[in-house]
Amino acid sequence: MLDPPATSRTPASPSARRLGEELRASLTYVRDTIEITRGDRDLLDAWILTAALDANMAPVTRDPALMEAYGRAAQSTPDDLRRPVSVNAVAQSLRLPFETVRRRVLRLAREGHCVVGPNGVVVPNSAVTTDVYLAEMRGRQARARRFHRDLKAIGALPVEPASAPAASEEPPLRAMNWALSEYVLRACNDLIALTENLVASRVLLELVVSNIEDLPADDLPGWAAAPADAGRPARTAALARSLRVPAETVRRHLNGLQVQGYALRRGDGWVATAPAEALPRLSAMADANRANLKRLFSRLRALGALAAWEAAD
């Protein structure tokens, strides 16, 4: 699902192998971060809250002074600085029916996860200062640190001057999570746009990761050229367990993905694939991912996160 080499039998060049490893590391990281953020929540509920919170925090994440004031774990942004977002804007960003989002937002508000006012939805300070939310932030940070280590190991990050010694003060946990959220949401938005369905995009992501997670690195360029042939098939039941959704839901979306040309059912399970007309778009997504990675790690370095990780390593 990258730019294919001339044939699937062409020996993999170092750059093709590195690109395959970069894509695998990125997709696995996005999948894992989605699950950390989801916690014990329903899949759609977690997406709706994440999209609303991201919109709420836009005034803060775009203001360096507010980032400095509220970027640490100990203090979260006051509610009066959170920008409400309309239910319709959340629905459109996730490509979900308005009524589905409206019903779920009202239930989430009754449960205390968000507040619905005349100007829209707000995920309040009280929802992101709990012990559970703090653990999620630390979980996302730990996974990002492993992602950084993986990318360095395959040579997918540029060689930079040695970092200054890490300060004794912990890097700003909330600001780091805002940067991580931006990267993951960009990747997810691209996937949702590909399938035009949030749940289908999540199923496709799980299928791709399942197909390539255990492939030898030398086989990744061959998978990029012929994913239906080289991917390791996944069973519906196994995907349902990983996704924590009913098997029938997964089966329905796999069938839909097959109609779109993004999945193929074989005798031994399902494999991800791509219609020929989608290859330019997939290549553009891979290019965008490289640019987004550069932006992500530039922001993390500015926040002092990379210096702290590298010093600890």
Residue pairs with C-beta under 8 A, 6 or more apart in sequence:
1 23
1 208
1 224
1 227
1 272
1 274
1 282
1 286
2 19
2 20
2 23
2 221
2 224
2 282
2 283
2 286
3 224
3 279
3 283
3 286
4 224
4 225
4 226
4 279
5 12
5 13
5 16
5 221
5 224
5 225
7 225
8 222
8 225
8 226
8 229
8 230
9 222
10 221
12 20
12 218
12 220
12 221
12 222
13 221
16 220
16 221
16 224
17 217
17 218
17 220
17 221
18 154
18 155
18 156
19 221
19 224
19 286
20 217
20 220
20 221
20 223
20 224
21 154
21 156
21 217
21 220
22 151
22 154
22 156
22 289
22 290
22 293
23 220
23 224
23 286
23 289
24 209
24 212
24 213
24 215
24 220
25 147
25 150
25 151
25 154
25 156
26 147
26 187
26 289
26 293
27 205
27 208
27 209
27 212
28 209
28 213
29 143
29 144
29 147
29 150
30 184
30 187
30 188
30 205
31 205
31 206
31 209
32 143
33 140
33 143
33 144
33 180
33 184
34 184
34 188
34 202
34 205
36 136
36 139
36 140
36 143
37 46
37 50
37 136
37 140
37 184
38 46
39 46
39 132
39 136
41 49
43 199
43 202
43 243
43 244
43 245
44 96
44 100
44 104
44 198
44 199
45 104
45 108
45 113
47 94
47 198
48 90
48 94
48 96
48 101
48 104
48 105
48 108
49 108
49 113
49 114
49 123
50 181
50 185
51 85
51 90
51 93
51 94
51 185
52 85
52 90
52 105
52 114
52 121
52 122
52 123
53 123
53 128
54 181
54 182
54 185
55 83
55 85
55 89
55 90
55 93
56 82
56 83
56 84
56 85
56 121
56 122
56 123
57 77
57 82
57 83
57 178
58 83
59 66
59 81
59 82
59 83
60 66
60 67
60 70
60 77
60 81
60 82
60 178
61 67
61 178
61 182
66 77
66 81
67 172
67 175
67 178
68 172
69 75
70 76
70 77
70 81
70 174
71 172
71 173
71 174
71 175
71 176
71 178
71 303
72 170
72 172
72 173
72 174
72 175
73 134
73 137
73 170
73 172
73 173
73 174
76 125
76 128
76 129
76 174
77 125
78 125
79 115
79 122
79 124
79 125
82 122
82 123
82 124
82 125
84 117
84 119
84 120
84 121
84 122
85 120
85 121
85 122
86 120
86 121
87 98
87 101
87 102
87 105
87 120
87 121
88 98
89 120
90 96
90 101
90 105
90 121
91 97
91 98
91 100
91 101
91 102
93 189
94 101
94 192
94 198
95 192
95 193
95 196
95 197
95 198
96 198
105 114
105 116
105 121
106 116
108 114
109 115
109 116
109 121
112 126
112 127
113 123
113 127
114 121
114 122
114 123
114 124
114 127
115 121
115 122
115 123
115 124
127 133
137 173
137 174
137 177
138 173
140 177
140 180
141 173
141 176
141 177
141 180
141 305
144 176
144 180
144 300
144 305
145 305
145 309
148 157
148 297
148 300
148 306
148 309
149 309
149 313
151 157
151 293
154 217
156 293
157 293
157 297
158 294
160 301
163 301
163 306
163 307
163 310
163 311
164 307
165 307
165 311
166 304
166 307
166 308
166 310
166 311
166 312
167 304
167 307
167 308
170 308
171 303
171 304
171 305
171 308
172 303
172 304
175 303
176 300
176 303
176 305
179 296
179 299
179 300
179 303
180 296
182 296
183 292
183 293
183 295
183 296
186 288
186 292
187 289
187 292
188 201
190 285
190 288
191 201
191 202
191 204
191 205
192 198
192 201
194 201
194 204
194 262
194 278
194 281
194 285
195 201
195 204
195 257
195 260
195 262
197 253
197 256
199 245
199 249
199 253
200 253
200 256
200 257
202 243
203 239
203 243
203 250
203 253
203 254
203 257
204 257
204 262
204 263
204 272
206 234
206 239
206 242
206 243
207 234
207 239
207 254
207 257
207 263
207 270
207 271
207 272
208 231
208 272
210 232
210 234
210 238
210 239
210 242
211 223
211 227
211 231
211 232
211 233
211 234
211 271
211 272
212 220
212 223
212 231
212 232
214 232
215 223
215 230
215 231
215 232
219 230
222 229
222 230
223 230
223 231
227 271
227 272
227 273
227 274
228 264
228 266
228 271
228 272
228 273
231 271
231 272
231 273
232 271
233 266
233 268
233 269
233 270
233 271
234 269
234 270
234 271
235 269
235 270
236 247
236 250
236 251
236 254
236 269
236 270
237 247
239 250
239 254
239 270
240 246
240 247
240 249
240 250
243 250
254 263
254 265
254 270
257 263
258 264
258 265
260 275
261 273
261 274
261 275
261 278
262 272
262 273
262 274
262 275
262 278
263 270
263 271
263 272
263 273
264 270
264 271
264 272
264 273
274 282
297 306
300 306
301 307
